[in-house]
Amino acid sequence: MTDHTTEQFDLAVYSGLYACFYYMKAAYPYLKKTRGSVINFASGAGLFGNFGQCAYAAAKEGIRGLSRVAATEWGKDGINVNVICPLAWTSQLESFAEAYPEAFKANAHMPPMGHYGDVVKDIGRVCLQIAGQDFTYMTGETITLEGGLGLRP
């Protein structure tokens, strides 16, 4: 944490937390009209305090807090707001591995399922379900899609 710069911290907060805040505010009138769903993305980095990821973890936990407030305030409008913490092999994860090998080695463990998730099959399909009519009563929840790495009480 002591090696993180203010610029790195600002980048994570502005591109993550602030972006989510502005998007949700802009989408609210449409969501209220359609009784829509919001699915925000957080990370196990925030849930578990991953080594070397203080800025990223802080931004992602901020998104979870923001989402819970929106779930509380927007429920009366029929809007549900949930969070997914995914773990899938992506080009971004690969770039992280190359740029920060020590942090990657300390944090990127093989899930108990024996493979990293597929962005379409393992993450996208769950998003479609959560945004659908079968899950309109679920709000304010965080779902970990990390192949078993997100196990917690």
KOLTOR-805362 format. One record per atom (N, C-alpha, C): atom name; y, z, x; residue in three letters. Coordinates in nm, 2 decimals, always signed. Layout:
N
<CA <Y Z X> ALA>
...
//
This chain:
153
<N <-0.12 +0.00 +0.08> MET>
<CA <+0.00 +0.00 +0.00> MET>
<C <+0.13 +0.00 +0.09> MET>
<N <+0.12 +0.07 +0.20> THR>
<CA <+0.24 +0.08 +0.28> THR>
<C <+0.27 -0.06 +0.35> THR>
<N <+0.18 -0.15 +0.35> ASP>
<CA <+0.21 -0.28 +0.41> ASP>
<C <+0.27 -0.38 +0.31> ASP>
<N <+0.27 -0.35 +0.18> HIS>
<CA <+0.32 -0.44 +0.08> HIS>
<C <+0.48 -0.44 +0.09> HIS>
<N <+0.53 -0.55 +0.08> THR>
<CA <+0.68 -0.56 +0.08> THR>
<C <+0.74 -0.56 -0.06> THR>
<N <+0.86 -0.53 -0.06> THR>
<CA <+0.93 -0.53 -0.19> THR>
<C <+0.92 -0.67 -0.26> THR>
<N <+0.93 -0.77 -0.17> GLU>
<CA <+0.92 -0.91 -0.22> GLU>
<C <+0.79 -0.94 -0.29> GLU>
<N <+0.68 -0.89 -0.22> GLN>
<CA <+0.55 -0.91 -0.28> GLN>
<C <+0.53 -0.83 -0.41> GLN>
<N <+0.59 -0.71 -0.42> PHE>
<CA <+0.58 -0.63 -0.54> PHE>
<C <+0.66 -0.70 -0.65> PHE>
<N <+0.78 -0.75 -0.62> ASP>
<CA <+0.86 -0.82 -0.72> ASP>
<C <+0.80 -0.94 -0.77> ASP>
<N <+0.73 -1.02 -0.68> LEU>
<CA <+0.67 -1.14 -0.72> LEU>
<C <+0.56 -1.11 -0.82> LEU>
<N <+0.48 -1.01 -0.80> ALA>
<CA <+0.37 -0.97 -0.89> ALA>
<C <+0.42 -0.92 -1.02> ALA>
<N <+0.53 -0.84 -1.02> VAL>
<CA <+0.58 -0.79 -1.14> VAL>
<C <+0.65 -0.90 -1.22> VAL>
<N <+0.73 -0.98 -1.16> TYR>
<CA <+0.81 -1.08 -1.23> TYR>
<C <+0.72 -1.19 -1.28> TYR>
<N <+0.62 -1.23 -1.20> SER>
<CA <+0.53 -1.34 -1.25> SER>
<C <+0.42 -1.29 -1.34> SER>
<N <+0.40 -1.17 -1.35> GLY>
<CA <+0.29 -1.11 -1.43> GLY>
<C <+0.35 -1.04 -1.55> GLY>
<N <+0.40 -0.92 -1.52> LEU>
<CA <+0.45 -0.83 -1.63> LEU>
<C <+0.57 -0.89 -1.70> LEU>
<N <+0.67 -0.93 -1.63> TYR>
<CA <+0.79 -0.99 -1.70> TYR>
<C <+0.76 -1.12 -1.77> TYR>
<N <+0.67 -1.20 -1.72> ALA>
<CA <+0.63 -1.32 -1.78> ALA>
<C <+0.57 -1.29 -1.92> ALA>
<N <+0.48 -1.19 -1.91> CYS>
<CA <+0.41 -1.15 -2.04> CYS>
<C <+0.51 -1.10 -2.14> CYS>
<N <+0.60 -1.02 -2.10> PHE>
<CA <+0.70 -0.96 -2.18> PHE>
<C <+0.78 -1.07 -2.25> PHE>
<N <+0.83 -1.16 -2.17> TYR>
<CA <+0.92 -1.27 -2.23> TYR>
<C <+0.83 -1.36 -2.32> TYR>
<N <+0.71 -1.39 -2.29> TYR>
<CA <+0.63 -1.48 -2.37> TYR>
<C <+0.60 -1.41 -2.50> TYR>
<N <+0.57 -1.28 -2.50> MET>
<CA <+0.54 -1.21 -2.63> MET>
<C <+0.66 -1.20 -2.72> MET>
<N <+0.78 -1.17 -2.66> LYS>
<CA <+0.90 -1.17 -2.74> LYS>
<C <+0.93 -1.30 -2.80> LYS>
<N <+0.91 -1.41 -2.73> ALA>
<CA <+0.94 -1.54 -2.78> ALA>
<C <+0.84 -1.58 -2.89> ALA>
<N <+0.71 -1.54 -2.87> ALA>
<CA <+0.61 -1.58 -2.97> ALA>
<C <+0.60 -1.49 -3.09> ALA>
<N <+0.67 -1.37 -3.09> TYR>
<CA <+0.66 -1.28 -3.20> TYR>
<C <+0.69 -1.34 -3.34> TYR>
<N <+0.80 -1.41 -3.36> PRO>
<CA <+0.83 -1.47 -3.49> PRO>
<C <+0.72 -1.56 -3.54> PRO>
<N <+0.66 -1.64 -3.46> TYR>
<CA <+0.55 -1.73 -3.50> TYR>
<C <+0.43 -1.64 -3.53> TYR>
<N <+0.40 -1.55 -3.44> LEU>
<CA <+0.28 -1.46 -3.46> LEU>
<C <+0.29 -1.38 -3.60> LEU>
<N <+0.41 -1.34 -3.63> LYS>
<CA <+0.43 -1.26 -3.75> LYS>
<C <+0.41 -1.35 -3.87> LYS>
<N <+0.46 -1.48 -3.86> LYS>
<CA <+0.45 -1.57 -3.97> LYS>
<C <+0.30 -1.61 -3.99> LYS>
<N <+0.22 -1.62 -3.89> THR>
<CA <+0.08 -1.67 -3.90> THR>
<C <-0.02 -1.56 -3.89> THR>
<N <+0.03 -1.43 -3.87> ARG>
<CA <-0.06 -1.32 -3.85> ARG>
<C <-0.16 -1.35 -3.74> ARG>
<N <-0.10 -1.39 -3.62> GLY>
<CA <-0.18 -1.44 -3.51> GLY>
<C <-0.23 -1.33 -3.42> GLY>
<N <-0.29 -1.38 -3.31> SER>
<CA <-0.35 -1.29 -3.21> SER>
<C <-0.29 -1.31 -3.07> SER>
<N <-0.28 -1.21 -3.00> VAL>
<CA <-0.23 -1.22 -2.86> VAL>
<C <-0.35 -1.17 -2.77> VAL>
<N <-0.38 -1.25 -2.67> ILE>
<CA <-0.48 -1.20 -2.57> ILE>
<C <-0.41 -1.21 -2.43> ILE>
<N <-0.39 -1.10 -2.38> ASN>
<CA <-0.33 -1.09 -2.24> ASN>
<C <-0.44 -1.06 -2.14> ASN>
<N <-0.41 -1.09 -2.02> PHE>
<CA <-0.51 -1.08 -1.91> PHE>
<C <-0.46 -0.97 -1.81> PHE>
<N <-0.55 -0.88 -1.78> ALA>
<CA <-0.53 -0.78 -1.68> ALA>
<C <-0.64 -0.79 -1.58> ALA>
<N <-0.67 -0.68 -1.51> SER>
<CA <-0.76 -0.70 -1.40> SER>
<C <-0.83 -0.57 -1.36> SER>
<N <-0.95 -0.58 -1.31> GLY>
<CA <-1.02 -0.46 -1.26> GLY>
<C <-0.94 -0.40 -1.14> GLY>
<N <-0.85 -0.48 -1.08> ALA>
<CA <-0.77 -0.43 -0.97> ALA>
<C <-0.69 -0.31 -1.02> ALA>
<N <-0.64 -0.32 -1.14> GLY>
<CA <-0.56 -0.21 -1.20> GLY>
<C <-0.65 -0.10 -1.25> GLY>
<N <-0.76 -0.14 -1.32> LEU>
<CA <-0.84 -0.04 -1.37> LEU>
<C <-0.90 +0.05 -1.27> LEU>
<N <-0.93 +0.00 -1.15> PHE>
<CA <-1.01 +0.07 -1.05> PHE>
<C <-0.93 +0.10 -0.92> PHE>
<N <-0.80 +0.05 -0.91> GLY>
<CA <-0.72 +0.08 -0.80> GLY>
<C <-0.77 +0.01 -0.67> GLY>
<N <-0.79 -0.12 -0.68> ASN>
<CA <-0.85 -0.19 -0.57> ASN>
<C <-0.76 -0.19 -0.44> ASN>
<N <-0.83 -0.17 -0.33> PHE>
<CA <-0.77 -0.17 -0.20> PHE>
<C <-0.69 -0.29 -0.17> PHE>
<N <-0.57 -0.27 -0.12> GLY>
<CA <-0.48 -0.38 -0.08> GLY>
<C <-0.41 -0.46 -0.20> GLY>
<N <-0.42 -0.41 -0.32> GLN>
<CA <-0.37 -0.48 -0.43> GLN>
<C <-0.27 -0.40 -0.51> GLN>
<N <-0.18 -0.33 -0.45> CYS>
<CA <-0.10 -0.24 -0.52> CYS>
<C <+0.00 -0.31 -0.62> CYS>
<N <+0.06 -0.42 -0.57> ALA>
<CA <+0.15 -0.49 -0.66> ALA>
<C <+0.08 -0.56 -0.77> ALA>
<N <-0.03 -0.63 -0.74> TYR>
<CA <-0.10 -0.69 -0.85> TYR>
<C <-0.16 -0.59 -0.95> TYR>
<N <-0.21 -0.48 -0.90> ALA>
<CA <-0.27 -0.38 -0.99> ALA>
<C <-0.16 -0.32 -1.08> ALA>
<N <-0.04 -0.29 -1.02> ALA>
<CA <+0.06 -0.23 -1.10> ALA>
<C <+0.11 -0.33 -1.21> ALA>
<N <+0.12 -0.46 -1.17> ALA>
<CA <+0.17 -0.56 -1.27> ALA>
<C <+0.06 -0.57 -1.39> ALA>
<N <-0.06 -0.57 -1.35> LYS>
<CA <-0.17 -0.58 -1.45> LYS>
<C <-0.18 -0.46 -1.54> LYS>
<N <-0.16 -0.34 -1.48> GLU>
<CA <-0.16 -0.22 -1.57> GLU>
<C <-0.04 -0.22 -1.66> GLU>
<N <+0.07 -0.27 -1.61> GLY>
<CA <+0.19 -0.28 -1.69> GLY>
<C <+0.16 -0.37 -1.81> GLY>
<N <+0.09 -0.48 -1.79> ILE>
<CA <+0.05 -0.57 -1.90> ILE>
<C <-0.03 -0.49 -2.00> ILE>
<N <-0.13 -0.41 -1.95> ARG>
<CA <-0.21 -0.33 -2.05> ARG>
<C <-0.12 -0.24 -2.13> ARG>
<N <-0.03 -0.17 -2.07> GLY>
<CA <+0.06 -0.08 -2.14> GLY>
<C <+0.15 -0.15 -2.24> GLY>
<N <+0.20 -0.26 -2.20> LEU>
<CA <+0.29 -0.35 -2.29> LEU>
<C <+0.20 -0.39 -2.41> LEU>
<N <+0.08 -0.43 -2.38> SER>
<CA <-0.01 -0.48 -2.49> SER>
<C <-0.04 -0.37 -2.59> SER>
<N <-0.06 -0.25 -2.54> ARG>
<CA <-0.09 -0.14 -2.63> ARG>
<C <+0.03 -0.11 -2.72> ARG>
<N <+0.15 -0.11 -2.66> VAL>
<CA <+0.27 -0.09 -2.74> VAL>
<C <+0.28 -0.20 -2.85> VAL>
<N <+0.26 -0.32 -2.81> ALA>
<CA <+0.27 -0.43 -2.91> ALA>
<C <+0.17 -0.41 -3.02> ALA>
<N <+0.05 -0.37 -2.98> ALA>
<CA <-0.06 -0.35 -3.08> ALA>
<C <-0.01 -0.25 -3.18> ALA>
<N <+0.05 -0.14 -3.13> THR>
<CA <+0.10 -0.03 -3.22> THR>
<C <+0.21 -0.08 -3.31> THR>
<N <+0.31 -0.15 -3.25> GLU>
<CA <+0.43 -0.19 -3.32> GLU>
<C <+0.40 -0.31 -3.41> GLU>
<N <+0.32 -0.40 -3.37> TRP>
<CA <+0.30 -0.53 -3.45> TRP>
<C <+0.18 -0.53 -3.55> TRP>
<N <+0.11 -0.42 -3.54> GLY>
<CA <-0.01 -0.41 -3.64> GLY>
<C <+0.03 -0.43 -3.78> GLY>
<N <+0.15 -0.37 -3.82> LYS>
<CA <+0.20 -0.38 -3.95> LYS>
<C <+0.23 -0.52 -4.00> LYS>
<N <+0.24 -0.61 -3.90> ASP>
<CA <+0.27 -0.75 -3.93> ASP>
<C <+0.14 -0.84 -3.92> ASP>
<N <+0.03 -0.77 -3.91> GLY>
<CA <-0.10 -0.84 -3.91> GLY>
<C <-0.13 -0.91 -3.77> GLY>
<N <-0.06 -0.87 -3.67> ILE>
<CA <-0.08 -0.93 -3.54> ILE>
<C <-0.17 -0.83 -3.46> ILE>
<N <-0.28 -0.89 -3.40> ASN>
<CA <-0.36 -0.81 -3.31> ASN>
<C <-0.33 -0.85 -3.17> ASN>
<N <-0.33 -0.75 -3.08> VAL>
<CA <-0.30 -0.77 -2.94> VAL>
<C <-0.41 -0.70 -2.86> VAL>
<N <-0.48 -0.78 -2.78> ASN>
<CA <-0.59 -0.72 -2.69> ASN>
<C <-0.57 -0.77 -2.55> ASN>
<N <-0.65 -0.71 -2.46> VAL>
<CA <-0.65 -0.75 -2.32> VAL>
<C <-0.79 -0.78 -2.27> VAL>
<N <-0.80 -0.88 -2.19> ILE>
<CA <-0.93 -0.91 -2.12> ILE>
<C <-0.90 -0.89 -1.97> ILE>
<N <-1.00 -0.82 -1.91> CYS>
<CA <-1.00 -0.81 -1.76> CYS>
<C <-1.12 -0.90 -1.72> CYS>
<N <-1.09 -1.03 -1.68> PRO>
<CA <-1.20 -1.12 -1.64> PRO>
<C <-1.24 -1.12 -1.49> PRO>
<N <-1.36 -1.15 -1.46> LEU>
<CA <-1.40 -1.18 -1.33> LEU>
<C <-1.47 -1.31 -1.33> LEU>
<N <-1.41 -1.41 -1.28> ALA>
<CA <-1.47 -1.55 -1.27> ALA>
<C <-1.43 -1.61 -1.14> ALA>
<N <-1.52 -1.69 -1.09> TRP>
<CA <-1.49 -1.76 -0.96> TRP>
<C <-1.40 -1.88 -0.99> TRP>
<N <-1.28 -1.87 -0.94> THR>
<CA <-1.17 -1.97 -0.96> THR>
<C <-1.11 -2.01 -0.83> THR>
<N <-1.04 -2.12 -0.83> SER>
<CA <-0.97 -2.16 -0.71> SER>
<C <-0.87 -2.05 -0.66> SER>
<N <-0.82 -1.97 -0.75> GLN>
<CA <-0.72 -1.86 -0.72> GLN>
<C <-0.80 -1.75 -0.64> GLN>
<N <-0.92 -1.72 -0.69> LEU>
<CA <-1.00 -1.62 -0.62> LEU>
<C <-1.04 -1.67 -0.48> LEU>
<N <-1.07 -1.79 -0.48> GLU>
<CA <-1.11 -1.85 -0.35> GLU>
<C <-0.99 -1.84 -0.25> GLU>
<N <-0.87 -1.87 -0.30> SER>
<CA <-0.75 -1.87 -0.22> SER>
<C <-0.72 -1.72 -0.17> SER>
<N <-0.75 -1.63 -0.26> PHE>
<CA <-0.73 -1.49 -0.23> PHE>
<C <-0.83 -1.45 -0.11> PHE>
<N <-0.95 -1.50 -0.12> ALA>
<CA <-1.05 -1.47 -0.02> ALA>
<C <-1.01 -1.52 +0.12> ALA>
<N <-0.95 -1.64 +0.11> GLU>
<CA <-0.90 -1.70 +0.24> GLU>
<C <-0.78 -1.64 +0.30> GLU>
<N <-0.68 -1.60 +0.21> ALA>
<CA <-0.56 -1.54 +0.25> ALA>
<C <-0.57 -1.39 +0.29> ALA>
<N <-0.65 -1.32 +0.22> TYR>
<CA <-0.67 -1.18 +0.24> TYR>
<C <-0.81 -1.14 +0.26> TYR>
<N <-0.88 -1.18 +0.36> PRO>
<CA <-1.02 -1.16 +0.38> PRO>
<C <-1.06 -1.01 +0.37> PRO>
<N <-0.98 -0.92 +0.43> GLU>
<CA <-1.01 -0.78 +0.43> GLU>
<C <-1.01 -0.72 +0.29> GLU>
<N <-0.90 -0.76 +0.21> ALA>
<CA <-0.90 -0.71 +0.07> ALA>
<C <-1.01 -0.77 -0.01> ALA>
<N <-1.04 -0.90 +0.01> PHE>
<CA <-1.14 -0.96 -0.06> PHE>
<C <-1.28 -0.89 -0.04> PHE>
<N <-1.31 -0.87 +0.09> LYS>
<CA <-1.43 -0.80 +0.12> LYS>
<C <-1.44 -0.66 +0.06> LYS>
<N <-1.33 -0.59 +0.06> ALA>
<CA <-1.33 -0.45 +0.00> ALA>
<C <-1.34 -0.45 -0.15> ALA>
<N <-1.30 -0.56 -0.22> ASN>
<CA <-1.29 -0.56 -0.36> ASN>
<C <-1.38 -0.65 -0.44> ASN>
<N <-1.41 -0.76 -0.38> ALA>
<CA <-1.49 -0.87 -0.46> ALA>
<C <-1.64 -0.85 -0.44> ALA>
<N <-1.69 -0.77 -0.52> HIS>
<CA <-1.84 -0.74 -0.52> HIS>
<C <-1.91 -0.83 -0.62> HIS>
<N <-2.03 -0.86 -0.58> MET>
<CA <-2.12 -0.94 -0.67> MET>
<C <-2.15 -0.85 -0.80> MET>
<N <-2.12 -0.90 -0.92> PRO>
<CA <-2.15 -0.82 -1.04> PRO>
<C <-2.30 -0.80 -1.06> PRO>
<N <-2.33 -0.69 -1.13> PRO>
<CA <-2.47 -0.67 -1.16> PRO>
<C <-2.54 -0.79 -1.23> PRO>
<N <-2.47 -0.87 -1.29> MET>
<CA <-2.53 -0.99 -1.36> MET>
<C <-2.58 -1.09 -1.25> MET>
<N <-2.53 -1.08 -1.13> GLY>
<CA <-2.58 -1.16 -1.02> GLY>
<C <-2.50 -1.29 -0.99> GLY>
<N <-2.39 -1.30 -1.06> HIS>
<CA <-2.31 -1.42 -1.04> HIS>
<C <-2.17 -1.39 -1.10> HIS>
<N <-2.07 -1.46 -1.05> TYR>
<CA <-1.94 -1.45 -1.10> TYR>
<C <-1.93 -1.53 -1.23> TYR>
<N <-1.84 -1.49 -1.32> GLY>
<CA <-1.83 -1.56 -1.45> GLY>
<C <-1.78 -1.70 -1.44> GLY>
<N <-1.82 -1.78 -1.54> ASP>
<CA <-1.77 -1.91 -1.56> ASP>
<C <-1.65 -1.91 -1.65> ASP>
<N <-1.54 -1.97 -1.62> VAL>
<CA <-1.41 -1.95 -1.69> VAL>
<C <-1.42 -2.00 -1.84> VAL>
<N <-1.50 -2.11 -1.86> VAL>
<CA <-1.52 -2.16 -2.00> VAL>
<C <-1.62 -2.08 -2.07> VAL>
<N <-1.74 -2.08 -2.02> LYS>
<CA <-1.86 -2.02 -2.09> LYS>
<C <-1.84 -1.87 -2.11> LYS>
<N <-1.81 -1.80 -2.00> ASP>
<CA <-1.81 -1.65 -2.00> ASP>
<C <-1.68 -1.59 -2.04> ASP>
<N <-1.57 -1.66 -2.02> ILE>
<CA <-1.44 -1.60 -2.05> ILE>
<C <-1.38 -1.67 -2.17> ILE>
<N <-1.37 -1.80 -2.17> GLY>
<CA <-1.30 -1.88 -2.27> GLY>
<C <-1.37 -1.86 -2.41> GLY>
<N <-1.50 -1.86 -2.42> ARG>
<CA <-1.57 -1.84 -2.55> ARG>
<C <-1.54 -1.70 -2.61> ARG>
<N <-1.53 -1.60 -2.52> VAL>
<CA <-1.49 -1.47 -2.57> VAL>
<C <-1.35 -1.47 -2.63> VAL>
<N <-1.26 -1.54 -2.56> CYS>
<CA <-1.12 -1.55 -2.61> CYS>
<C <-1.12 -1.61 -2.75> CYS>
<N <-1.19 -1.72 -2.76> LEU>
<CA <-1.20 -1.79 -2.89> LEU>
<C <-1.25 -1.69 -3.00> LEU>
<N <-1.35 -1.61 -2.97> GLN>
<CA <-1.40 -1.52 -3.07> GLN>
<C <-1.30 -1.41 -3.11> GLN>
<N <-1.23 -1.35 -3.00> ILE>
<CA <-1.14 -1.25 -3.03> ILE>
<C <-1.02 -1.30 -3.11> ILE>
<N <-0.98 -1.42 -3.08> ALA>
<CA <-0.86 -1.48 -3.16> ALA>
<C <-0.90 -1.52 -3.30> ALA>
<N <-1.03 -1.52 -3.33> GLY>
<CA <-1.07 -1.57 -3.46> GLY>
<C <-1.07 -1.47 -3.57> GLY>
<N <-1.11 -1.51 -3.68> GLN>
<CA <-1.11 -1.43 -3.80> GLN>
<C <-1.20 -1.30 -3.80> GLN>
<N <-1.30 -1.31 -3.72> ASP>
<CA <-1.40 -1.20 -3.71> ASP>
<C <-1.34 -1.07 -3.64> ASP>
<N <-1.23 -1.09 -3.57> PHE>
<CA <-1.18 -0.98 -3.49> PHE>
<C <-1.04 -0.94 -3.53> PHE>
<N <-0.99 -0.97 -3.65> THR>
<CA <-0.86 -0.94 -3.68> THR>
<C <-0.83 -0.79 -3.69> THR>
<N <-0.93 -0.71 -3.70> TYR>
<CA <-0.91 -0.56 -3.71> TYR>
<C <-0.90 -0.49 -3.57> TYR>
<N <-0.95 -0.56 -3.47> MET>
<CA <-0.95 -0.51 -3.34> MET>
<C <-0.81 -0.53 -3.27> MET>
<N <-0.75 -0.42 -3.23> THR>
<CA <-0.62 -0.44 -3.16> THR>
<C <-0.60 -0.32 -3.06> THR>
<N <-0.53 -0.35 -2.95> GLY>
<CA <-0.50 -0.25 -2.85> GLY>
<C <-0.62 -0.22 -2.76> GLY>
<N <-0.72 -0.31 -2.76> GLU>
<CA <-0.84 -0.29 -2.68> GLU>
<C <-0.83 -0.36 -2.55> GLU>
<N <-0.90 -0.31 -2.45> THR>
<CA <-0.92 -0.38 -2.32> THR>
<C <-1.07 -0.41 -2.31> THR>
<N <-1.10 -0.53 -2.29> ILE>
<CA <-1.24 -0.58 -2.27> ILE>
<C <-1.26 -0.62 -2.13> ILE>
<N <-1.36 -0.57 -2.06> THR>
<CA <-1.39 -0.61 -1.93> THR>
<C <-1.50 -0.72 -1.94> THR>
<N <-1.47 -0.83 -1.88> LEU>
<CA <-1.57 -0.94 -1.87> LEU>
<C <-1.59 -0.96 -1.72> LEU>
<N <-1.66 -0.87 -1.66> GLU>
<CA <-1.68 -0.87 -1.52> GLU>
<C <-1.83 -0.86 -1.48> GLU>
<N <-1.92 -0.91 -1.56> GLY>
<CA <-2.06 -0.91 -1.53> GLY>
<C <-2.12 -0.77 -1.50> GLY>
<N <-2.06 -0.67 -1.56> GLY>
<CA <-2.11 -0.53 -1.54> GLY>
<C <-2.03 -0.45 -1.44> GLY>
<N <-1.93 -0.51 -1.37> LEU>
<CA <-1.85 -0.44 -1.27> LEU>
<C <-1.75 -0.35 -1.34> LEU>
<N <-1.72 -0.38 -1.47> GLY>
<CA <-1.62 -0.30 -1.54> GLY>
<C <-1.68 -0.18 -1.62> GLY>
<N <-1.81 -0.15 -1.59> LEU>
<CA <-1.87 -0.03 -1.65> LEU>
<C <-1.78 +0.09 -1.63> LEU>
<N <-1.76 +0.16 -1.74> ARG>
<CA <-1.68 +0.28 -1.74> ARG>
<C <-1.71 +0.36 -1.86> ARG>
<N <-1.69 +0.49 -1.86> PRO>
<CA <-1.71 +0.57 -1.98> PRO>
<C <-1.62 +0.54 -2.09> PRO>
//
